Amino acid sequence: MTASIGIAFAGRDTDAEMLVRDADAALYRAKEAGRNRIVVFDDAIRRAVLARIEIETDLRAALARGTIVPHYQPAFSLATGQVVGVEALARWNHPARGNVLPSEFIPVAEETGLIAELGIGILRHSVGDAIAVAAAVANPDVVVWVNVSPRQLLEGDFVETMLGLVDERGGAGPNLGIEVVETALVDDSPTVRSALDQLAAAGVRIAIDDFGTGHSSLARLHKYPVDLLKIDRSFVTRLDDPAGRHIVAAITNLAHAIGASTCAEGVESAQQLTVLRELGVASAGGFYLAPPVALEELGGLAHSGSIRSRLPIRTDRAHR
């Protein structure tokens, strides 16, 4: 057994409510720093708390106005160089602070329960953009992937809400998918399984994000309607090491065994792309190839000659 402890000292103007709040903030920082430690509330924590409260307040207002919108990051086939998927990523252009990093507002959204509202907003935009995305990248089968949190899957009305959005545009077709983190499968929740089964039956594609980092049971994986395994960037960065290559090869073989495809995330070099192709990975994305961009910029980015020149495309043999 270990303990995390937050300590706050009462000042001249401190009341009981403030004292408990400050101690709780120190406790949260102790857990954030790795647990099993003591943290004393100080001015730095006070400033962080105030900043978090400010972000939460502004986030609620932004969600009400619909000003958090998706940018799309392409993933390219390592066989043809074609854009085969785009990931919808939330972007917030704050009127006073400019672009707020997702690392600043996504954790706040998760802590406050706003992640469901945020997720539905991005999903609504993405569903509406799907046809335009396909036209921009000149691929009618391109999949628009939207991140969905485990909390959303556990909500009783999520499937109904999503399928309602899908029905508004005439069905999911081949070009709408959701990404769920691997940890969402760990508990083997009947609610999560039912939600994914219903979405898959309606034509929505299912991807497991950050695969290999969530400790899910392989015995459970085959129970889910998985179309794509996204190989976490932590494995991609280790491709210069034989152990890293073996892990990626194992994930690729597993995907083939369950009838799924693979996409490598966070590619940073031409060498990584070459190794990924040799290992049989189907597609890849990352800042080396293309950053997330607004919809109106996607077409130019997808057809950029400089990007295509970075892809290790061969014409002598078919890619597995």
N, C-alpha and C positions, 0 to 999 in steps of 0.2 A: 504494500500500500504506500502511495506517495500523496503529497498534498501540495496544492497551489494556494498561495495566500496573498490577498491584497490588503494593504494597510493604508489608512487615511487618518490624519490628525485633525482634530477640530481647532479652528481658529476662532477669533473673536466674533465673527459674523456667521459662523457655521451652525446650521440647524441640523436636526437628526436626519432629515431627508437628504440633505446635501452630503452629510458624512457617509451615509450608506451608499449613495450614488458614487462618490469618489472612491470608496473602498472597492465597490464593484468594478469600476473602471480599472483600478490597479490589479484586481483579480483577473480581469479579462486580458490585460497585458501580460500577466504571468503565464497564463495558458497559451497565449500567442507566442511567447518566447520559448516554449518547449515544455511547460509544466514542471512540477516538482521544484518550485522556487517561490521566493517571497519578493514582491514588488511593492514599493512605497509610492503612493500617489504624489506627483510633483507637477510643476508647471508645464513640463513637456507633455505629460499625459493630459493635463487640462486643455492644452492647445489642440491635441489630437482629438479629444472628445468634442470640443467645440467645432472643429473642422468636420468631423463626422456628422454632427447634428446639422451643420450648414449644408453638407452634401445631401443628407436625407431630405431636408426641406426643399432644396432646389430640385432634387430628383422627383419628388412627388409632383411639383409644379410642371416639370418637363414631361412627365408621363401624362398629366392631364392635358397638356397642349399638344402632345404627339410629336415632340421635337427630337426624340431619340429615334434614329433611323438606321437601317442596315447599310453597311458597306459590304462589298462582295469580294472575297479572295478566291481566285481560280485555282483549281487543281488540274494538272495536265496529264494526259495519257502518256506513258513512257513508251508506247508502241507507235503512236501516230502524231503526238504533239498537240492533239486537239484538246480543247477544254471539255472535260467530262463531268466536272462538278464545280460548284461555287459555294463557299460557306458564308452564310449571312452573319455578320458580326456587328454588334450594337455600337453605334458611334453617337456621341453626345457633344454637340457644339454649343457650349454654354455662352449666353449673351455677354457675360462679363469676363469669364475665365478662359474662353476659347475652348479648344478640344480637351475634354476631360478624359483621362485614360480609363479604359475599362477596369484596370486593376484598382482604381479609386472608387468607382461606383458599383461594380458588380458585387463585391463583398458586402457593401451596405445594403444593396437590394436583397441579397440572400438573408442577411441578419434581420431585416425588418419585414420580410415577407413580400416585398415589392417585386421580387424576382418573377412571380407568376404574371403580374400585370405587365412587366417589362417584356417577358417572353412572348406573351400574346400579342403585344404591340409589334414586336419584330416579326413574329409569324404572320400577322395580318399584312404588313408591308411586303414580306417576301412572297406570300401567296399572290398578291396583286402584281408583283414584279416578275413572276416566273416566266410568263410568255415573252416579256421584253428581254429577259436575261437570255433565253434560248435564241432569240433573234440576234442579240448583240454578239454572241459567241458562235453563231452560225451552226448550232447543234441542237436540233429539236429534242434530243434525248438527254441533254444536260440536266443534272440533278441539282436543285437548289436545296442545300442542307441548312437546317435551322437547329440551333442548340436548344434542348429542352432539359430543364432541371428535374432531378428525382422528385422534388416537391410538387412540380406540376403534374407528373404522372400519377401521383398519389391523390390528386384532387379529383373528386367525383365528376366534375363537369368538364375536365380538360378535353377528353376525347370528343364529347359532344360539340364543344366549342370549335375544336380544330376541324372536325368533319363538316361543321357548318360553314367554315371559311372555305373548305375545299369544294363543297357543293356550290357555293356562290360563283366559283370560276369553272364549274362544269366537270369537276372530278380531279383527282390527283394526277392521273396519267403517270408517265415514267419520271416526271421531273420535279417531284417534291419529296423531301426526306427529312427525318429528324435525327439528330445526334444525341445520344444519351451516354453519360460517363459510365465506365465499367462498374463503378461502385454501386450504381443503381440496381445491378443484378445480384449483388452479394447476398442480400436477404431473401432472394427468391420470392419476392412479394407476389401473391396472387393478383393484387390490384395492378401492379406494374406489368405483369405478364398479360393480363387481360387487356390492358390499355394498348400494349404493343401489338397484340394479336388483332384487335379491332382495327387499328390504324393500318396494319399490313394488309388486312382483308379489303380495306378501302383503296389500296393502291399506293399508300404512303411507304416510302423506302425507310429502312431502319439501319443506322450506323452506330457502332460502339466506338466512342471517342476515347483517346488516350489509352488504347488497348495495351495491356501488359503491365499497367501500373495499379490496377484496382483489386487484385487478389480474388477475382471471381472464380468460381469453380467451373472447370471445363465440363463437368457433368451437367451443369445448369445451362451452359452456353447453347447447347444444341436444342434446348427447349424454346428458344426465342427466335423470331423470324428475322434473322440478321442478314443484311445485304452487303454490308461493308465493315471491315475492321480498319480503324484509323491507327496507324502505328505511331506511338508517342514520339515526340522529338527527342526525348532522352535516349532512345535507342538509335535514332538517326545520327546523333552526334557521336556515337560510339562505333560507327561503321569502319573506322580504321583499326579497330581491335577485333581479332577473330571471334571473341566471345559475343561482341555486339552483332557481328554478321550472322552468327549462329542463331541468335535470338530472333532477328528479323526473318531469317529463313524459316524458323519454326512457326512464327506467326503467319507467314505466307502459306506454308503447307497446311496449317490449321484452317485458314480461310478457305483454301481449295477444298478441304475435306468436308466443310459444312456448306459448300456452295456459295461462298461469299467472295467478294473482291477485296483488294487492299489499297490503301492510300497512305503514303508516308507524309508526316507533318514536319514543318520546321526545317526544310532543306536549306542548307547554307552554302553549298559548293557544287561544282560540276562533278567532282570526284564522288560525292555522295550520290548524285543522280545516276552515275555510271554503275556504282555498286548495287544500288536499289534495282536497277533494271536487270542486272545479271542475276539477282536473287529472285526475280520473278514478280516484284512488286508492280502492280498495275498502273498506279498513278501517284503523283506527288505534288505537293504545294509548299510554299514557304516564301520568305522575302527575297531569296535569291532569284526566284522566278517571277513573282508578282506580289505586290502588297495589296491589302484590301482597298477597294476604290468604290466611289459612288457609281450608281447604275449607269449614268451617262458617260462615264469614263471606261466602262468595262469592255466595250467593243474594241476600242483602240488598243487597250492593253492586251486583250486576248489574241489579237492578230499581229502584235508587235514582232517584227523580224528579229529584234535583239533578244527577245525572250525565247523564240523558237530556236535561235542559234545556240542557246544554252542547253537544250534538251538533247539527250544522247540517243537520237532516233536513228535506227538502222533500217535499210530497205532490203537487205539481203535475205532476211528470214522473218517469219512471223513471230510476234511476241506472245509468249504463253499467256 
